[in-house]
Amino acid sequence: MWLIGFVVAGLAVSGCLAYANSQNQWPFKVTLPELLPAPSKAINSSAPTLPSLNPLFVPVISPSDSSSISFGFSGPDSTVGWKTYKNVGYGIEIKYPTSYEVKEYPDSVQISTVDGLENPEIQMRKIDIPLQEAVTEFRSSLGSEGEPEQFIGEKSFSFLGKPAVEIEYTSAMGGTENPRALFVQRDLVIRVDYEPTNELSKILSTLKFIEPTT
């Protein structure tokens, strides 16, 4: 008798477990505590973009200011009190500090410090041959017999609206900067010899062309 009761009880328990399993109830579903924090609010991916900062000041070179392409001076204008030199024969106008002097010779114009006129820092001259011929002639003279200077490089560009070529070469006298020879085509070629120091570049950045006279 007791055996029949045990069988009946076992069948009842099995039925309960089968029903719980079909209903996804205890003991077949155990709810674990939340181990991870609730997700935070989504970050707004369309947050405003910070304004871009302007880079260091870079001057805009216009055709009327092409001198800074060659002479590389882009600092503030502090030429107040400078003297102005004008030569209608060359068709040029240029400013220079009071510590410099201008000396005119039959074949050139020189700009140097008061104590350095025997070794001009800027020298300008007129050449009565075409631009490319003047450049070729100058280049061929570099490194020739008795000429210790050596050609380094050459670039062509428009200087104050005129075709120009600048040649860099080594200096026979040394120095911190290699000298340059700038050739500008006008009615005649104007050749400017200089060293690209900050002071001389600033002087040459004031160079302007005016109508030449014969």
VOPAGU-2260 file (C-alpha; in pm, 1 decimal, decimal comma):
REM VOPAGU-2260
SITE   aa  ch    i         X         Y         Z
SITE  MET   A    0       0,0       0,0       0,0
SITE  TRP   A    1     273,9     232,3      97,8
SITE  LEU   A    2     448,0     153,3    -234,9
SITE  ILE   A    3     148,2     271,5    -428,0
SITE  GLY   A    4     148,6     597,2    -230,1
SITE  PHE   A    5     516,6     653,9    -296,9
SITE  VAL   A    6     467,3     607,3    -672,2
SITE  VAL   A    7     173,8     846,0    -673,0
SITE  ALA   A    8     378,1    1109,5    -485,1
SITE  GLY   A    9     671,0    1070,3    -728,2
SITE  LEU   A   10     441,0    1114,9   -1025,0
SITE  ALA   A   11     296,3    1431,4    -867,9
SITE  VAL   A   12     641,9    1584,2    -811,3
SITE  SER   A   13     749,5    1499,1   -1166,7
SITE  GLY   A   14     439,0    1661,5   -1304,1
SITE  CYS   A   15     500,4    1979,9   -1103,9
SITE  LEU   A   16     859,0    2000,8   -1223,0
SITE  ALA   A   17     756,2    1944,1   -1584,0
SITE  TYR   A   18     496,3    2220,0   -1558,2
SITE  ALA   A   19     748,5    2462,6   -1399,5
SITE  ASN   A   20     998,2    2393,5   -1674,5
SITE  SER   A   21     738,9    2457,7   -1945,1
SITE  GLN   A   22     650,7    2791,2   -1779,1
SITE  ASN   A   23    1016,5    2895,7   -1727,5
SITE  GLN   A   24     954,3    2917,9   -1353,4
SITE  TRP   A   25    1154,0    2829,6   -1044,0
SITE  PRO   A   26    1372,1    2625,1   -1010,1
SITE  PHE   A   27    1458,6    2645,8   -1380,9
SITE  LYS   A   28    1491,0    3025,4   -1390,6
SITE  VAL   A   29    1717,0    3196,9   -1138,3
SITE  THR   A   30    1729,5    3576,9   -1151,4
SITE  LEU   A   31    2078,2    3697,1   -1066,2
SITE  PRO   A   32    2131,5    4041,5    -918,3
SITE  GLU   A   33    2239,3    4312,5   -1159,9
SITE  LEU   A   34    2616,6    4313,1   -1147,7
SITE  LEU   A   35    2674,1    4595,3   -1399,6
SITE  PRO   A   36    2560,5    4954,8   -1348,4
SITE  ALA   A   37    2282,0    5084,4   -1558,6
SITE  PRO   A   38    2411,6    5236,2   -1882,7
SITE  SER   A   39    2454,7    5610,6   -1873,9
SITE  LYS   A   40    2280,8    5839,1   -2115,8
SITE  ALA   A   41    2419,1    5828,7   -2466,0
SITE  ILE   A   42    2685,3    6088,1   -2537,7
SITE  ASN   A   43    2570,0    6345,6   -2786,0
SITE  SER   A   44    2787,1    6285,3   -3089,1
SITE  SER   A   45    2673,5    6614,5   -3238,5
SITE  ALA   A   46    2836,1    6823,9   -2965,0
SITE  PRO   A   47    2951,5    7164,0   -3095,0
SITE  THR   A   48    3300,7    7170,1   -3247,6
SITE  LEU   A   49    3554,6    7402,8   -3090,7
SITE  PRO   A   50    3645,6    7693,9   -3317,9
SITE  SER   A   51    3972,8    7642,9   -3503,8
SITE  LEU   A   52    4261,6    7867,4   -3401,7
SITE  ASN   A   53    4434,7    8086,3   -3655,2
SITE  PRO   A   54    4790,3    7969,1   -3736,3
SITE  LEU   A   55    5085,6    8198,0   -3691,8
SITE  PHE   A   56    5053,3    8503,1   -3911,3
SITE  VAL   A   57    5147,8    8423,6   -4267,8
SITE  PRO   A   58    5151,0    8720,4   -4504,9
SITE  VAL   A   59    4954,9    8695,3   -4826,5
SITE  ILE   A   60    5187,7    8770,5   -5112,7
SITE  SER   A   61    5027,4    8974,7   -5386,8
SITE  PRO   A   62    5186,7    9048,7   -5725,2
SITE  SER   A   63    5261,9    9402,4   -5606,2
SITE  ASP   A   64    5451,0    9265,0   -5305,6
SITE  SER   A   65    5656,9    8996,2   -5473,9
SITE  SER   A   66    5976,0    9127,2   -5316,8
SITE  SER   A   67    5903,4    8928,5   -5001,2
SITE  ILE   A   68    5911,2    8609,5   -5209,3
SITE  SER   A   69    6276,0    8673,7   -5286,0
SITE  PHE   A   70    6392,0    8866,4   -4982,6
SITE  GLY   A   71    6195,0    8667,3   -4728,3
SITE  PHE   A   72    6113,3    8960,0   -4498,3
SITE  SER   A   73    5759,8    8955,4   -4354,1
SITE  GLY   A   74    5804,4    9141,4   -4026,0
SITE  PRO   A   75    5623,0    9455,5   -3918,1
SITE  ASP   A   76    5690,5    9780,9   -4099,0
SITE  SER   A   77    5933,8    9973,9   -3880,7
SITE  THR   A   78    6087,5   10193,8   -4147,5
SITE  VAL   A   79    5979,0   10516,4   -3979,2
SITE  GLY   A   80    6265,2   10764,5   -3996,1
SITE  TRP   A   81    6440,6   10583,9   -4281,1
SITE  LYS   A   82    6576,9   10778,3   -4575,4
SITE  THR   A   83    6447,1   10729,5   -4928,4
SITE  TYR   A   84    6675,8   10693,1   -5228,1
SITE  LYS   A   85    6541,1   10743,4   -5579,1
SITE  ASN   A   86    6729,9   10687,2   -5903,8
SITE  VAL   A   87    6536,0   10768,2   -6220,3
SITE  GLY   A   88    6817,6   10634,6   -6436,9
SITE  TYR   A   89    6772,9   10290,6   -6284,5
SITE  GLY   A   90    6400,5   10338,0   -6233,8
SITE  ILE   A   91    6417,2   10239,5   -5865,4
SITE  GLU   A   92    6319,4   10375,2   -5525,8
SITE  ILE   A   93    6432,5   10219,8   -5197,9
SITE  LYS   A   94    6439,0   10305,0   -4827,3
SITE  TYR   A   95    6733,7   10252,6   -4595,6
SITE  PRO   A   96    6819,2   10320,8   -4227,6
SITE  THR   A   97    7013,3   10627,7   -4121,8
SITE  SER   A   98    7304,5   10401,7   -4028,0
SITE  TYR   A   99    7346,9   10320,6   -4399,9
SITE  GLU   A  100    7466,5   10530,8   -4689,5
SITE  VAL   A  101    7408,4   10521,0   -5064,3
SITE  LYS   A  102    7701,6   10568,7   -5297,2
SITE  GLU   A  103    7662,2   10616,9   -5673,0
SITE  TYR   A  104    7928,7   10500,2   -5915,7
SITE  PRO   A  105    7932,6   10513,9   -6296,8
SITE  ASP   A  106    7836,7   10145,4   -6324,0
SITE  SER   A  107    7656,7   10071,7   -5995,8
SITE  VAL   A  108    7471,7   10195,4   -5688,1
SITE  GLN   A  109    7586,6   10067,3   -5348,9
SITE  ILE   A  110    7410,9   10061,8   -5012,4
SITE  SER   A  111    7624,1    9988,8   -4706,7
SITE  THR   A  112    7669,5   10082,4   -4346,0
SITE  VAL   A  113    7858,9   10406,3   -4296,5
SITE  ASP   A  114    8175,5   10212,2   -4214,2
SITE  GLY   A  115    8139,9    9952,9   -4489,0
SITE  LEU   A  116    8122,4   10137,4   -4821,8
SITE  GLU   A  117    8438,6    9966,0   -4945,9
SITE  ASN   A  118    8256,6    9633,3   -4908,1
SITE  PRO   A  119    7900,7    9704,6   -5023,6
SITE  GLU   A  120    7622,6    9501,3   -4865,5
SITE  ILE   A  121    7375,8    9577,8   -5146,1
SITE  GLN   A  122    7492,6    9655,2   -5496,6
SITE  MET   A  123    7266,9    9736,3   -5794,0
SITE  ARG   A  124    7369,8    9773,4   -6154,2
SITE  LYS   A  125    7216,0    9792,1   -6501,2
SITE  ILE   A  126    7296,1    9527,2   -6760,3
SITE  ASP   A  127    7228,3    9590,5   -7127,7
SITE  ILE   A  128    7170,1    9228,5   -7231,0
SITE  PRO   A  129    6852,6    9014,4   -7203,6
SITE  LEU   A  130    6765,5    8844,2   -6877,3
SITE  GLN   A  131    6850,8    8483,7   -6965,7
SITE  GLU   A  132    7176,6    8586,3   -7127,5
SITE  ALA   A  133    7275,4    8782,2   -6816,2
SITE  VAL   A  134    7192,0    8483,3   -6595,2
SITE  THR   A  135    7387,6    8240,3   -6814,2
SITE  GLU   A  136    7687,6    8469,7   -6822,2
SITE  PHE   A  137    7688,0    8505,9   -6443,9
SITE  ARG   A  138    7651,4    8132,9   -6383,6
SITE  SER   A  139    7939,5    8053,1   -6616,5
SITE  SER   A  140    8162,5    8290,9   -6422,0
SITE  LEU   A  141    8107,6    8099,7   -6096,5
SITE  GLY   A  142    8383,2    7846,6   -6033,2
SITE  SER   A  143    8585,3    7961,9   -6329,7
SITE  GLU   A  144    8957,2    8028,5   -6306,3
SITE  GLY   A  145    9028,7    8288,9   -6041,0
SITE  GLU   A  146    8667,5    8281,4   -5914,3
SITE  PRO   A  147    8630,5    8077,6   -5592,1
SITE  GLU   A  148    8251,4    8120,7   -5569,5
SITE  GLN   A  149    8045,2    7813,0   -5654,0
SITE  PHE   A  150    7690,2    7790,8   -5790,9
SITE  ILE   A  151    7432,0    7652,3   -5542,1
SITE  GLY   A  152    7086,6    7704,7   -5689,7
SITE  GLU   A  153    6858,3    7914,0   -5906,4
SITE  LYS   A  154    6489,3    8006,8   -5902,1
SITE  SER   A  155    6265,5    8199,6   -6139,7
SITE  PHE   A  156    5961,7    8402,3   -6037,4
SITE  SER   A  157    5780,2    8730,5   -6093,8
SITE  PHE   A  158    5926,9    9021,1   -5900,0
SITE  LEU   A  159    5702,6    9329,0   -5879,2
SITE  GLY   A  160    5530,3    9205,6   -6193,4
SITE  LYS   A  161    5857,8    9158,5   -6385,9
SITE  PRO   A  162    6035,8    8835,0   -6486,7
SITE  ALA   A  163    6317,2    8762,9   -6242,3
SITE  VAL   A  164    6583,1    8501,6   -6165,0
SITE  GLU   A  165    6772,9    8470,7   -5838,1
SITE  ILE   A  166    7099,1    8277,2   -5806,8
SITE  GLU   A  167    7248,0    8156,0   -5479,9
SITE  TYR   A  168    7620,3    8089,5   -5463,4
SITE  THR   A  169    7897,0    8037,4   -5209,8
SITE  SER   A  170    8088,6    8334,1   -5073,9
SITE  ALA   A  171    8464,3    8364,3   -5113,4
SITE  MET   A  172    8471,6    8566,2   -4790,9
SITE  GLY   A  173    8262,0    8330,7   -4577,5
SITE  GLY   A  174    7971,1    8459,4   -4370,9
SITE  THR   A  175    7655,2    8321,1   -4216,6
SITE  GLU   A  176    7445,6    8349,6   -4534,5
SITE  ASN   A  177    7520,7    8262,7   -4895,6
SITE  PRO   A  178    7511,4    8567,9   -5123,5
SITE  ARG   A  179    7241,8    8611,9   -5387,5
SITE  ALA   A  180    7233,8    8773,8   -5729,6
SITE  LEU   A  181    6887,4    8887,2   -5835,9
SITE  PHE   A  182    6825,2    8965,7   -6203,3
SITE  VAL   A  183    6505,4    9154,2   -6293,0
SITE  GLN   A  184    6399,4    9219,7   -6653,1
SITE  ARG   A  185    6281,0    9571,7   -6725,9
SITE  ASP   A  186    6379,5    9783,2   -7025,8
SITE  LEU   A  187    6726,4    9682,2   -6911,1
SITE  VAL   A  188    6813,3    9409,2   -6664,2
SITE  ILE   A  189    6865,3    9527,2   -6306,3
SITE  ARG   A  190    7106,4    9310,1   -6108,4
SITE  VAL   A  191    7096,2    9323,4   -5727,8
SITE  ASP   A  192    7371,9    9156,5   -5525,5
SITE  TYR   A  193    7311,2    9106,7   -5152,8
SITE  GLU   A  194    7326,6    8870,5   -4856,4
SITE  PRO   A  195    6984,5    8765,1   -4720,2
SITE  THR   A  196    7035,1    8885,6   -4364,2
SITE  ASN   A  197    6729,1    9016,2   -4182,7
SITE  GLU   A  198    6844,9    9379,3   -4203,9
SITE  LEU   A  199    6929,2    9369,7   -4574,8
SITE  SER   A  200    6612,7    9175,3   -4658,0
SITE  LYS   A  201    6415,0    9445,4   -4480,1
SITE  ILE   A  202    6585,5    9717,8   -4684,1
SITE  LEU   A  203    6525,9    9533,5   -5010,9
SITE  SER   A  204    6160,3    9471,5   -4921,9
SITE  THR   A  205    6107,9    9848,3   -4968,5
SITE  LEU   A  206    6238,9    9841,2   -5326,2
SITE  LYS   A  207    5996,2    9985,6   -5582,3
SITE  PHE   A  208    6015,6   10038,9   -5954,6
SITE  ILE   A  209    5946,3   10382,6   -6098,2
SITE  GLU   A  210    5946,9   10497,8   -6457,3
SITE  PRO   A  211    6311,0   10514,2   -6568,4
SITE  THR   A  212    6452,2   10795,9   -6778,4
SITE  THR   A  213    6725,3   10769,9   -7034,8
